[in-house]
C-alpha cells in the first residue's frame, strides 16, 4: 500500500511540474524564467566539466611528485639521476601541453 502511494505521489509531482512548464511557455515572464533556468543548468554543467579537468590536472601533478619521491629512494646515483631527468622532461612536456592545448582565458573566454 505504501509503495503504491509513493509511486502515485511521484507521478503527481512530475505531472505538476509538467503543467507548470507548459503554463510558463504561454507567458513572457515564464518564458524568460524557463530560459534562465536552462542557462543556469548549462553553466552548472560547464563548471562541473572545469572542476573535473582541474581534478585530473591535480592528480597528474601529484603522480609526478610521487614519482620524484620514489626516485629519491634509489641508491644508485647514476640511475637516480637518469630517472630524475626522465621525470623532469616528462613533467615539462606535460606542462607545455597543458599551456598550449588550452585557450588563454579558459572556458569563460569563449563567451
C-alpha positions in Angstrom: 0.0 0.0 0.0 2.8 2.4 1.0 4.7 1.6 -2.2 1.7 2.5 -4.4 1.1 5.7 -2.6 4.8 6.7 -3.0 4.6 5.9 -6.8 1.3 7.9 -7.0 2.9 10.9 -5.3 5.9 10.8 -7.5 3.6 10.7 -10.5 1.6 13.7 -9.3 4.8 15.7 -8.6 6.0 15.0 -12.2 2.6 15.9 -13.6 2.5 19.2 -11.7 6.0 20.1 -12.9 4.9 19.4 -16.5 1.8 21.5 -16.1 3.9 24.4 -14.7 6.4 24.1 -17.5 3.6 24.2 -20.2 2.0 27.2 -18.4 5.3 29.0 -18.4 5.6 28.9 -22.1 2.5 31.0 -22.6 3.7 34.0 -20.6 6.6 36.2 -21.3 7.9 36.1 -17.8 7.6 32.4 -17.7 9.5 32.1 -21.0 12.3 34.2 -19.5 12.3 32.2 -16.3 12.5 29.0 -18.4 15.4 30.3 -20.5 17.2 31.5 -17.3 16.8 28.0 -15.8 18.2 26.3 -18.9 21.1 28.8 -19.0 21.8 28.1 -15.3 21.8 24.4 -15.8 24.2 24.8 -18.8 26.5 26.9 -16.6 26.5 24.3 -13.9 27.4 21.6 -16.4 30.3 23.7 -17.7 31.5 24.3 -14.1 31.4 20.6 -13.4 33.5 19.9 -16.5 36.0 22.5 -15.5 36.2 21.1 -12.0 36.8 17.6 -13.4 39.6 19.0 -15.6 41.3 20.7 -12.6 41.0 17.5 -10.6 42.7 15.5 -13.4 45.5 18.1 -13.6 45.9 18.0 -9.9 46.1 14.2 -9.9 48.8 14.3 -12.7 50.8 16.7 -10.6 50.5 14.5 -7.6 51.6 11.5 -9.6 54.8 13.3 -10.8 55.6 14.3 -7.2 55.1 10.7 -6.0 57.4 9.5 -8.8 60.0 12.0 -7.8 59.8 10.9 -4.2 60.2 7.3 -5.2 63.2 8.1 -7.4 64.9 9.8 -4.4 64.9 6.4 -2.7 67.0 4.8 -5.5 70.5 4.1 -4.1 72.5 4.1 -7.4 73.3 7.8 -8.1 73.6 7.3 -11.9 70.3 5.5 -12.1 68.7 8.1 -9.8 70.0 11.0 -12.0 68.6 9.4 -15.2 65.3 8.7 -13.6 65.0 12.3 -12.3 65.9 13.6 -15.8 63.2 11.5 -17.3 60.6 12.7 -14.8 61.6 16.3 -15.2 61.4 16.2 -19.0 58.0 14.4 -18.9 56.8 17.0 -16.4 57.9 19.8 -18.6 56.3 18.3 -21.7 53.1 17.8 -19.7 53.2 21.4 -18.5 53.8 22.7 -22.1 51.0 20.5 -23.4 48.6 22.0 -20.8 49.7 25.5 -21.5 49.4 25.3 -25.3 46.5 22.9 -25.5 44.0 25.3 -23.8 42.8 28.8 -24.7 44.4 31.6 -22.6 41.1 32.6 -21.0 39.8 29.2 -20.2 36.2 28.2 -20.6 34.9 31.7 -20.0 36.9 33.3 -22.8 34.5 31.9 -25.4 31.6 33.8 -24.1 
